[in-house]
Amino acid sequence: MTYGYMRNASAIYQQNSVQGVVEDADPHKLVSLLLDGAIEQIVKARGYLIHHNVAAKGRSIANTVAIIGALRNSLDHTVDRTLCQRLDSLYEYMTHRLLFAQLNDDHAALDEVVALLAPIRDGWQAVRGSYMPATGMTASAR
């Protein structure tokens, strides 16, 4: 077996593994996956920036911008208009900071976005316990 074949097989496995997780996820879990994915992509972008891999850095930042766009689109403004407006503004700001980081190779901007996303992710995960009983989902679906 060649290294290229193994790398391709690994990529296929990862794609199918992620696809399986997403297919089995409830809406709360999907948002958690998006938040985790955004932070993971920023960490990758930071590594690519350090190693001067411009193309990979660009892909990771573009992926993060797309994830943040999905988070913005998932906001339900009928539930809590004020909170959604604040999150929407924060997501917009994060997008601007990511684009700034892309154009200026700015580590601090990437770190700032992670620092803004982490409490949102942590808070979202903390409400999981109250979300599950309200939806009637069992603990096994968590």
Phi, psi and omega in degrees: 000137180270161179299319180300319179296316180296318180297318179295318179296321178297317179297319179296317178300312181298318180297315180292323178297313178295318180300318179297319178297316181294318181297328182270358188273143172277170182304322179297316180295323179299318178295320177300317179297320179296315180296316177297318180296321179297314179295318179299318180294323178292319177299318177297315180300321179297318177297318178295324178296316179299322182267010176059034176266087188297316183295314181293321176301314179299318178296316181295319179292320177298319177298318180296317178299319179295319179296315179297324174299319177294321177297318178298317181291339182275352180295132179256097185290351178277342183279303180216092186302316183296312180299316180296321178295320179293316178296319179301315178296319179294317178297321177297316178299316179301319179299317178297318180294323178294318179294323175298316179299320180298312184286331188244008183049051187261107178297320184298323179294319177296315179298322179297318181294320176298318180296333177277324181285324186302313179293329177294313178299313182297318177295320180296318179292327181292330180276359181305316182298322179279335180288317186298312179298325182293335181264353182079011179281149180273166179298331181291338179280350180289000000 
